[in-house]
Amino acid sequence: MSVEQQYIDLYTQCKSMICKHSAEALNAFRDEAFSHFKSLGFPTKKLEQYKYTDLSKNFAMDYGLNLNRLDIPVNPYEVFKCDVPNMSTSLFFVVNDSFYKKELPKSNLPEGVVFSSLNDFAAEHPEVIEKYYAKLADNATDGTIAFNTTFVQDGVVLYVPKNVVVDKTIQLVNILRSDVNFMMNRRLLIILEDNAQARLLVCDHAMDPVHFLVTQVAEIYVGKNAQLDLYELEETHNNTVRVSNMFVNQEADSRVLLNNMTLHNGTTRNTTRVTLSGRGADTNICGMAIADKSQHVDNNTFIDHAVPDCTSNELFKYVLDDSAVGAFAGTVLVRPDAQRTSSQQTNRNLCVTRNARMYTQPQLEIYADDVRCSHGATVGQLDENALFYMRARGIAEKEARLLLMFAFVNEVIDTVRLDALKDRLHLLVEKRFRGELNKCQGCAICK
């Protein structure tokens, strides 16, 4: 039996259960997505886009799914106490793939701002879901997107109306909790209307040592002159597989910062697609991956300059130890009418051992003549001259290596526009390089 067949049978047998616990606005897309999934299947290395990551094998394991939406016996507000010091946030939780709503933050969001369960929002505002949901994420293009749309039952919505500024950072913690191998499928829908502003910090944490598989699809709409900072931090464990597809559409004069940091994982595949559809739009995509043992991190990006006078900057850095594998493929498309485009793409990679492997594929596809575009990629090891210089001044070899690796990734951390989060990342990265467990002070989950 093929890997896909077990899920085809599951949907056929349990469709009524899935739909029963989901809003009609979500159910409306299932059958079409299911048809695409049956046609596409899970991606393998035969596809150019996935030639460094065979995802099909990750779905072969027998995972549990919470299709009947049973309550998970955990109160995240009691067990999760590791807020970033000195940073006040509006803290929300998703437990597995269900938005936790039994208890919500006491701090109120500005009037009109919604941060809630996707399923509840879809039931209350079907017209908004009809306008935005499953529009950027095309189920016909990727089997993992079609799979997610077929099985997803909940997720998160952030809606910020026109001219509203959300001063306080919103923090969303995705908690993975199960006694058996478990799969979760979740969505993230972000809508910032014209002149709106918001900052969102999303963290992934695994509570149990079982095998987890997470599929996530994020659709992000940023209106005219709106600004969004989105930080994603993955701190799970070696048995976690994360498959994320993110789609961003930016209108005129909008500004977006995306920063994806993988500090601890098993297998991670992040796909990011940004379309600059309004003049003056500016996007910054940053990423950092620290991997060891046999961990695998694959980032695939596509920036579409569809109109003139837009700017994009891209910076990804990897540090790979032991037998870890990293991959980066980034494409910048400049369409024929997108004159006066400015784009820069950089990928720098550090292989600490000879067994670590890094695959990098930066690409420019330019069909306009009045542009400033550049890209570059390097793969190397620690600078022996720098090591010698530091050791000659009394610094132990191990400490010298840690300092050089820390300095290497610091450029990505410096793109963070929250000082408290930046300080916290400095500490977490240092602990990661020292091989210490990623424990947060006061966090019952990490103990």
Phi and psi in degrees as a GROMACS rama.xvg file:
@    title "Ramachandran Plot"
@    xaxis  label "Phi"
@    yaxis  label "Psi"
@TYPE xy
-69.8728  161.206  SER-2
-60.0065  -39.592  VAL-3
-67.9199  -31.277  GLU-4
-61.5823  -36.7441  GLN-5
-62.8987  -32.7516  GLN-6
-82.2038  -30.5918  TYR-7
-63.2105  -44.6267  ILE-8
-64.6659  -40.0679  ASP-9
-61.9477  -46.0588  LEU-10
-66.0899  -41.1295  TYR-11
-60.5005  -39.8572  THR-12
-81.4887  -30.6117  GLN-13
-115.47  14.3573  CYS-14
-55.5235  -44.5178  LYS-15
-63.1767  -37.3519  SER-16
-66.5483  -43.2647  MET-17
-61.0281  -47.2926  ILE-18
-69.6698  -32.3143  CYS-19
-60.2718  -34.7117  LYS-20
-102.578  21.1113  HIS-21
-133.744  153.873  SER-22
-69.26  150.625  ALA-23
-60.8303  -32.2874  GLU-24
-63.7251  -28.9767  ALA-25
-81.37  -39.48  LEU-26
-63.5641  -26.9676  ASN-27
-61.3857  -21.0503  ALA-28
-100.209  -6.2269  PHE-29
-66.5263  -51.3825  ARG-30
-62.7809  -40.8497  ASP-31
-64.764  -43.0695  GLU-32
-62.9701  -39.7536  ALA-33
-61.8298  -39.6925  PHE-34
-62.6671  -42.252  SER-35
-65.9384  -39.1796  HIS-36
-62.7893  -43.0001  PHE-37
-60.6499  -34.0328  LYS-38
-78.0523  -41.4375  SER-39
-86.4514  -42.3624  LEU-40
69.6873  -173.666  GLY-41
-81.1565  146.497  PHE-42
-65.9606  143.652  PRO-43
-126.408  177.384  THR-44
-69.1394  -8.20578  LYS-45
-68.9959  -21.5309  LYS-46
-86.5355  133.944  LEU-47
-56.2615  -39.2707  GLU-48
-67.4041  -21.7105  GLN-49
-121.133  25.9593  TYR-50
-69.1107  -12.2724  LYS-51
-105.404  -5.51432  TYR-52
-142.379  113.72  THR-53
-92.8759  99.4246  ASP-54
-78.7915  -23.528  LEU-55
-57.7571  -37.6581  SER-56
-67.5563  -26.4349  LYS-57
-71.9763  -21.6252  ASN-58
-91.6751  -2.30888  PHE-59
-73.1172  -26.5209  ALA-60
-64.9424  153.522  MET-61
-82.6938  105.249  ASP-62
-105.628  149.041  TYR-63
-83.3176  149.177  GLY-64
-131.928  141.796  LEU-65
-94.1914  65.1244  ASN-66
-70.4963  -24.6059  LEU-67
-90.6802  4.18934  ASN-68
54.1341  49.6429  ARG-69
-73.837  146.885  LEU-70
-67.0279  136.399  ASP-71
-90.5187  125.076  ILE-72
-74.6165  71.7566  PRO-73
-152.954  135.351  VAL-74
-103.432  101.635  ASN-75
-62.7136  -25.7408  PRO-76
-69.9933  -19.3423  TYR-77
-91.7857  -37.0627  GLU-78
-94.1462  -20.2508  VAL-79
-105.948  103.716  PHE-80
-117.922  8.56829  LYS-81
-96.5838  60.4439  CYS-82
-63.333  152.644  ASP-83
-65.2675  122.888  VAL-84
-56.802  143.743  PRO-85
66.006  13.7462  ASN-86
-126.087  113.63  MET-87
-83.4318  124.938  SER-88
-131.302  159.664  THR-89
-90.0244  110.633  SER-90
-100.21  124.748  LEU-91
-128.043  161.554  PHE-92
-133.353  146.247  PHE-93
-118.497  120.951  VAL-94
-98.2114  113.809  VAL-95
58.9555  -105.587  ASN-96
-125.381  27.596  ASP-97
-120.515  129.473  SER-98
-67.1081  127.229  PHE-99
-85.0927  114.29  TYR-100
-123.944  8.13073  LYS-101
-68.8024  -25.6  LYS-102
-145.455  132.182  GLU-103
-125.182  160.013  LEU-104
-57.5824  145.545  PRO-105
-73.8272  -29.6597  LYS-106
-70.9609  130.493  SER-107
-87.4605  140.397  ASN-108
-78.7595  158.795  LEU-109
-55.3736  154.63  PRO-110
-58.6172  132.282  GLU-111
93.472  -17.4815  GLY-112
-80.566  134.825  VAL-113
-121.167  129.154  VAL-114
-134.182  105.872  PHE-115
-156.216  -178.415  SER-116
-62.5461  133.403  SER-117
-61.8043  -41.4827  LEU-118
-63.1224  -44.1944  ASN-119
-66.5241  -42.4578  ASP-120
-63.7329  -39.1325  PHE-121
-65.2665  -35.3381  ALA-122
-71.4441  -35.0655  ALA-123
-86.4906  -30.4005  GLU-124
-131.544  63.7458  HIS-125
-61.241  -27.0239  PRO-126
-68.3136  -33.8706  GLU-127
-71.3709  -43.1854  VAL-128
-61.3824  -42.341  ILE-129
-60.9123  -33.282  GLU-130
-77.3725  -35.6443  LYS-131
-114.736  -31.9864  TYR-132
-71.9385  134.205  TYR-133
59.7027  28.6271  ALA-134
-98.6475  -44.0113  LYS-135
-78.1587  -38.1698  LEU-136
-86.3574  103.521  ALA-137
-85.558  115.068  ASP-138
-64.7075  -19.0877  ASN-139
-82.3105  -6.26037  ALA-140
-101.64  -19.6791  THR-141
-152.355  130.67  ASP-142
-64.4021  -31.1822  GLY-143
-71.3372  -32.6065  THR-144
-69.0315  -45.401  ILE-145
-61.6404  -39.9764  ALA-146
-62.4881  -46.3647  PHE-147
-60.8462  -45.8851  ASN-148
-64.337  -30.9122  THR-149
-68.2759  -41.7247  THR-150
-106.446  -11.8783  PHE-151
-65.0346  140.781  VAL-152
-127.415  -12.8478  GLN-153
-160.867  175.364  ASP-154
172.667  -148.379  GLY-155
-134.328  142.843  VAL-156
-120.372  130.762  VAL-157
-116.909  117.519  LEU-158
-123.351  122.525  TYR-159
-122.307  114.885  VAL-160
-71.2718  174.643  PRO-161
-55.4008  138.953  LYS-162
65.2138  14.5746  ASN-163
-101.465  131.416  VAL-164
-110.006  122.168  VAL-165
-92.4946  100.726  VAL-166
-68.8321  -42.5204  ASP-167
-81.0848  133.855  LYS-168
-63.5879  135.019  THR-169
-93.9425  129.719  ILE-170
-115.699  125.496  GLN-171
-116.738  122.637  LEU-172
-109.99  119.174  VAL-173
-92.157  112.956  ASN-174
-101.964  126.992  ILE-175
-98.9976  117.491  LEU-176
-139.086  121.075  ARG-177
-169.94  153.624  SER-178
-93.457  -10.9243  ASP-179
-129.438  164.949  VAL-180
-55.5397  132.364  ASN-181
-140.831  141.944  PHE-182
-115.133  140.878  MET-183
-134.151  141.886  MET-184
-125.107  118.465  ASN-185
-134.697  158.365  ARG-186
-123.618  154.539  ARG-187
-132.895  119.429  LEU-188
-119.34  117.546  LEU-189
-118.994  126.549  ILE-190
-128.942  111.043  ILE-191
-110.704  114.911  LEU-192
-77.7862  179.875  GLU-193
-54.5365  135.35  ASP-194
66.0178  14.3903  ASN-195
-87.9536  158.146  ALA-196
-142.064  141.943  GLN-197
-160.355  154.624  ALA-198
-125.995  134.063  ARG-199
-132.658  128.334  LEU-200
-112.126  121.006  LEU-201
-116.115  125.045  VAL-202
-121.407  138.173  CYS-203
-109.6  126.788  ASP-204
-133.402  135.331  HIS-205
-99.4899  128.743  ALA-206
-92.6276  -25.3671  MET-207
-127.748  155.66  ASP-208
-84.7939  16.0443  PRO-209
-78.6137  176.132  VAL-210
-81.3509  125.888  HIS-211
-115.621  142.762  PHE-212
-128.559  124.597  LEU-213
-118.802  125.375  VAL-214
-109.897  135.443  THR-215
-137.207  135.75  GLN-216
-123.765  124.259  VAL-217
-116.746  130.927  ALA-218
-121.127  124.56  GLU-219
-127.86  124.24  ILE-220
-116.598  122.897  TYR-221
-121.085  114.372  VAL-222
-76.1231  -174.258  GLY-223
-62.9295  130.933  LYS-224
58.4545  23.3747  ASN-225
-92.8467  161.388  ALA-226
-137.826  130.536  GLN-227
-132.109  129.371  LEU-228
-111.257  121.873  ASP-229
-125.376  117.961  LEU-230
-112.419  130.365  TYR-231
-120.004  129.042  GLU-232
-127.206  117.764  LEU-233
-105.16  117.935  GLU-234
-134.675  82.5075  GLU-235
-114.555  -122.678  THR-236
-155.931  -178.898  HIS-237
-66.3939  -16.0909  ASN-238
-97.3795  12.0181  ASN-239
-102.442  133.231  THR-240
-114.121  126.826  VAL-241
-122.775  126.073  ARG-242
-123.159  107.742  VAL-243
-119.227  134.09  SER-244
-123.423  117.96  ASN-245
-118.738  134.143  MET-246
-127.352  130.544  PHE-247
-127.51  132.925  VAL-248
-121.475  123.022  ASN-249
-114.073  132.025  GLN-250
-91.0432  -176.201  GLU-251
-57.9493  134.96  ALA-252
61.433  18.3634  ASP-253
-80.7052  158.314  SER-254
-134.37  127.313  ARG-255
-131.824  133.664  VAL-256
-119.652  120.679  LEU-257
-115.412  124.673  LEU-258
-132.198  112.522  ASN-259
-112.383  119.785  ASN-260
-122.91  120.263  MET-261
-105.197  107.248  THR-262
-98.5655  -31.0218  LEU-263
-155.677  132.568  HIS-264
-163.509  -175.147  ASN-265
-111.966  -76.0743  GLY-266
-127.539  128.448  THR-267
-129.324  129.304  THR-268
-127.006  112.728  ARG-269
-112.155  123.463  ASN-270
-114.05  128.13  THR-271
-127.908  125.904  THR-272
-124.884  119.056  ARG-273
-119.116  129.518  VAL-274
-114.801  119.982  THR-275
-92.8429  98.2012  LEU-276
-105.798  0.642216  SER-277
-132.433  142.718  GLY-278
-57.8628  141.264  ARG-279
81.8674  3.51444  GLY-280
-68.8159  145.791  ALA-281
-134.64  130.572  ASP-282
-131.597  140.553  THR-283
-125.984  120.019  ASN-284
-115.802  120.146  ILE-285
-125.029  151.793  CYS-286
-154.463  149.349  GLY-287
-142.15  134.968  MET-288
-133.662  129.496  ALA-289
-120.388  117.726  ILE-290
-137.633  146.154  ALA-291
-143.117  -166.845  ASP-292
51.225  -125.629  LYS-293
-114.496  28.7357  SER-294
-67.6301  155.52  GLN-295
-136.162  125.868  HIS-296
-131.431  122.82  VAL-297
-128.792  117.956  ASP-298
-113.017  127.838  ASN-299
-125.821  122.483  ASN-300
-125.605  152.347  THR-301
-145.498  119.775  PHE-302
-114.177  121.585  ILE-303
-106.352  106.364  ASP-304
-84.7778  95.2888  HIS-305
-91.0733  -17.7908  ALA-306
-136.359  167.552  VAL-307
-70.726  165.534  PRO-308
63.8724  37.8609  ASP-309
-115.28  159.571  CYS-310
-129.82  138.531  THR-311
-138.53  140.089  SER-312
-132.282  136.416  ASN-313
-135.924  129.955  GLU-314
-141.723  119.159  LEU-315
-129.256  135.404  PHE-316
-133.063  138.681  LYS-317
-124.638  142.641  TYR-318
-124.886  116.608  VAL-319
-118.731  126.496  LEU-320
-119.609  167.365  ASP-321
54.8371  -125.099  ASP-322
-110.242  27.9532  SER-323
-66.2715  152.807  ALA-324
-123.942  131.811  VAL-325
-123.545  151.347  GLY-326
-145.555  140.263  ALA-327
-140.896  127.232  PHE-328
-132.048  117.334  ALA-329
-128.161  130.056  GLY-330
-121.607  132.988  THR-331
-114.507  119.402  VAL-332
-105.969  123.961  LEU-333
-112.761  111.03  VAL-334
-75.2989  163.185  ARG-335
-54.2908  -35.7057  PRO-336
-90.8947  -0.0437982  ASP-337
-86.4332  60.4854  ALA-338
-70.5053  157.603  GLN-339
61.3006  33.3566  ARG-340
-77.6708  140.245  THR-341
-123.045  121.999  SER-342
-144.957  136.751  SER-343
-136.292  131.05  GLN-344
-128.915  127.082  GLN-345
-134.494  132.228  THR-346
-132.951  117.927  ASN-347
-121.056  136.307  ARG-348
-138.511  140.994  ASN-349
-123.577  117.433  LEU-350
-101.459  109.797  CYS-351
-74.1202  -30.6565  VAL-352
-121.396  165.939  THR-353
-73.7383  -18.1024  ARG-354
-85.8318  -15.6211  ASN-355
-70.7002  147.277  ALA-356
-130.128  135.473  ARG-357
-131.426  130.933  MET-358
-118.968  123.858  TYR-359
-130.788  139.736  THR-360
-145.687  76.143  GLN-361
-78.8683  141.289  PRO-362
-142.303  141.375  GLN-363
-119.603  133.55  LEU-364
-127.205  101.324  GLU-365
-118.186  126.981  ILE-366
-122.936  17.1123  TYR-367
-124.909  157.118  ALA-368
-105.469  -17.6665  ASP-369
-103.559  77.0142  ASP-370
-139.626  161.177  VAL-371
-127.139  100.885  ARG-372
-131.984  140.366  CYS-373
-148.513  155.868  SER-374
-149.581  158.645  HIS-375
-163.446  150.612  GLY-376
-146.952  142.014  ALA-377
-137.495  147.485  THR-378
-132.189  123.281  VAL-379
-155.781  -173.69  GLY-380
-115.638  178.36  GLN-381
-61.4557  143.034  LEU-382
-69.3631  112.349  ASP-383
-65.3408  -32.7837  GLU-384
-66.1362  -40.6465  ASN-385
-65.8139  -39.905  ALA-386
-60.7588  -45.848  LEU-387
-61.3361  -42.376  PHE-388
-59.9926  -44.7358  TYR-389
-71.1111  -38.9962  MET-390
-68.1888  -32.8069  ARG-391
-66.3235  -18.2525  ALA-392
-104.434  21.9172  ARG-393
89.1018  8.35385  GLY-394
-90.0536  127.495  ILE-395
-60.3113  150.779  ALA-396
-58.3948  -45.2038  GLU-397
-61.317  -43.0694  LYS-398
-67.4969  -37.2299  GLU-399
-63.6451  -41.8018  ALA-400
-63.1849  -42.0632  ARG-401
-61.5646  -42.1849  LEU-402
-64.5873  -39.8781  LEU-403
-68.5829  -40.1872  LEU-404
-66.9105  -39.9621  MET-405
-63.1212  -43.6699  PHE-406
-63.7352  -32.2265  ALA-407
-63.5853  -44.8276  PHE-408
-88.7823  -8.2458  VAL-409
-61.1758  -27.5686  ASN-410
-61.7496  -36.2706  GLU-411
-72.4015  -42.2539  VAL-412
-60.8833  -35.1729  ILE-413
-68.4867  -13.4946  ASP-414
-75.5717  -14.1053  THR-415
-67.2827  131.41  VAL-416
-102.668  23.9553  ARG-417
-124.665  111.98  LEU-418
-60.1131  -41.6203  ASP-419
-64.3392  -41.2869  ALA-420
-67.6468  -38.0411  LEU-421
-61.6517  -44.202  LYS-422
-62.7379  -40.4074  ASP-423
-64.8891  -40.228  ARG-424
-65.3631  -37.2423  LEU-425
-57.2792  -43.7331  HIS-426
-67.1162  -45.9201  LEU-427
-63.6602  -40.5584  LEU-428
-66.7138  -41.0021  VAL-429
-60.9943  -45.1955  GLU-430
-63.5247  -37.2094  LYS-431
-63.1969  -45.2221  ARG-432
-66.3493  -28.2565  PHE-433
-81.8666  -3.67488  ARG-434
79.3671  15.2911  GLY-435
-82.5038  153.71  GLU-436
-63.9951  144.871  LEU-437
-82.2052  73.4483  ASN-438
-99.2626  134.892  LYS-439
-97.6919  138.359  CYS-440
-60.6571  129.014  GLN-441
78.7055  7.78399  GLY-442
-97.8757  113.956  CYS-443
-67.3828  -26.3088  ALA-444
-67.1924  -40.5396  ILE-445
-81.5872  -5.17609  CYS-446
